[in-house]
Amino acid sequence: MMIKNIAFDLGGVVLSLDYDGAVRRFEAIGLKNARKHLDAYQQQGIFGQLEDGSITAAQFQAELGKLIGHDVSYQACYDAWHGYVGSVPRRNLDMLRLLRERGYQLCLLSNTNPYMMQWAMSSDFDGDGHPIGDYFDRLYLSYECRVMKPDERIFRMMLEGQRASADNTLFIDDGRKNVEAASRLGIHTLCPLNNEDWTGMLAEALKL
């Protein structure tokens, strides 16, 4: 397996995902049935529309207010979405640094939204003053690409953008459907459990 390009999912892989934390925060701002609206892998409804880029953050804010029954602020939306963030394990960041030092091309391929990325692209991301962009060559974000995993179009965008072929690309995601979609295109895959330490299995796969 001659891998040159490695694509990483964000939630559950690069950072630990706290689904229950997000549910609690959305409930706290008045979304009574938050668990029905939120998902750990692919969002639906206005949450999905935000992540596939069909509505903006401002439109999401307005629509969420209608669901809840009162206006909500941008900061309240930001804080609620941030409930998904458990931690950013140092071992993951150290592995990303090592991979880049070894010459691998790294990218992020994530179903995400502007609220989450406002934090990730800030100096708060790693707790050490560095934004997520410091760890990757390029970010492929669903709301910018206007398509979500497991749609094969986002994988094709990534391959084209990275100037990579499927057979020299490895994709790491904790979502089974996403991994299956990538595999159908001939991309090598690794599917750790949500929030599992994947660094050892990756090191073994690449013979680091």
N, C-alpha and C positions, 0 to 999 in steps of 0.2 A: 504494500500500500504506500505509494509515493504521494503523500499529502503535502501540499504547498499552501492551501487556503483553508482556514478554519473559521466557521461561522457559529456564533454562540447565541443562544436564547438569553434573555435578561432575567425575568422572574423565575425563580426556582433553580436557576443555573448560576449566573454571575452573582445574583443576590438571592438571599433566602426570602421566600415569599410568605407573608403572613395573611392568609385569606381571612381568618377570623378577625384579625385586627382591622382589616378594611371593612368588614361587615359591621363591626362595632362602631367604627367612626361614621359610616353612612347612616346607621341607625341613630347616632347621637345628634345628627343634624336634621333628623325627622323622617328618614326613609324607613318606614316601619317594616317593610318586607324586603330588606336589603339583601338577604341571602338568596331570594328568588331572582334578583336582578344581577347579582355579581357572579363571576365565574373565575376559576383559577387558571383557565387555559384560553378560552375564546369568549369574549363578551358578546352580549346580545342587546337588542333594543337600542336606546340612546347611548348606552355604554359601548356597544359594538359600533354604532355610527361614529362615535368620537374616535374610536381606534382604527376605523377604516377610512377616516378622513372625510366622511360625507357630511359631518357637521363640525363646526369650530368649537373651541373651548367656550367661547361666549354663548354659542347656541346651546351647548350642553348645559351650561349654567342655567339658562332660561328654562330649558325643558325639565331639568331636575327640579327647579322651583315649582313647576306645574305638578310634577309627580308628588312632591312633598306637600304642596298646598301653601307655600310661602316662599318669598324670594330668598335665594342663598347667595352669598358673596363668592367672589373668585377664590379668596383665601380659604373659605369653608370647603369648597370643592377640592382645592389643592391639598388641604390637610386630610380630607377623607380619602382621597386616592393614595396619599402617602402612607395610609394605614397598611397598604400592601407590602411596604418595605420592612422586612424583619431586620436583616443585617447584611453587610457586604463582607463576607469572610476574607480575612487577609490571605489565606491559602489560595483562594481563587485569583486574587490580584497578583500574588507572587507568581502563579503559574502563567498568567497572561504576560507578565513581564518577561519571564523565561522564554516563552514561545517566540516573542518578538526578537529577543536577543539571538535565538537560534535561527532566525530568518523566516519564520512562518508569517504569512499574511493573515491578519485577523480582522474579522468584522462582526458587528452585532446585527442579528436578524430577529426583530422583536415585534410582537403585537403589543403596542403601547400607545401612549397618548401624550398631549402637550403638558399635562400636569405632572405626570411621572418624569418626563424628560426635562422639565424645568429644574427639578432637583438633581437628576442624574448628570446634567450638563453643567452643574454648578460646582464650586470648589468643595461643597459639602459631601460630594458623592462618596469618596473613599475615606473620609475622616482624616485625611492628610493633606488637604488642599488641592486635590487634583480632580478634574471632571472626568467623566467616563470616556470622553474623546481621547484622553491621554493613553488609554489602554488599547484602542482599536484604530485600524487604518481608515475604517469607514463604518457608518451606521446606516442600516436599512430599517427604517421605522415604518410600521404599518400605516400610520396616519399621514405620513409624507408620501409613501409609495401608493397610497389609496387602495390597498389590498392587504388582506390578512392571511397569515398561515391558517389552515393548510393549503390555501389556493396556490397552485404551482407557479402562477405568474410572479409571486414575490421571490420564489427561489430562482427563477430565470433572470429576474432583475439583478439579484445578488451575483449570480454567476457572470452575467454580462458586465456588471459594474466592477467586479473584481478581476475581470479578464481571466477567469479561471474555467476549467472544465469540471464536469461532474466527477470524473474519475480521480482528480487530484484535490477534491474538496471534501472536508469532513464537517458535518453539521451536528451540533450538540444541543439537544432540547429534551426537557422532561415530559413533553406532550407526545403521547403515542401517535396520534393522528398526524402531527406535524412531521415526525420522524418517518412515518410510512409514506407520506407525500414526497419527502425528499428522496427516499429510497427508490421510489418509482421513476425518478429522473436519473437514477444512477449515482446519486451522491452517497458517499459513505456516511454512516450515522452512528451516534452514540446516544443512548436514551437512559440517563440516570434517573432515579426516582426524584420526585420533587424535593429540593433542598438537600439531596444526597451529596456527599463529598465525591466528586467525579475526578479529582486531580490524579489519583493513583491509576484509575482505569485509563485515563487519557495518556499518562506517561507510559503505561505499558503498551497501549496501542501504537504509540509513535516511537517506542523504544528510546525514550529520552534518557 
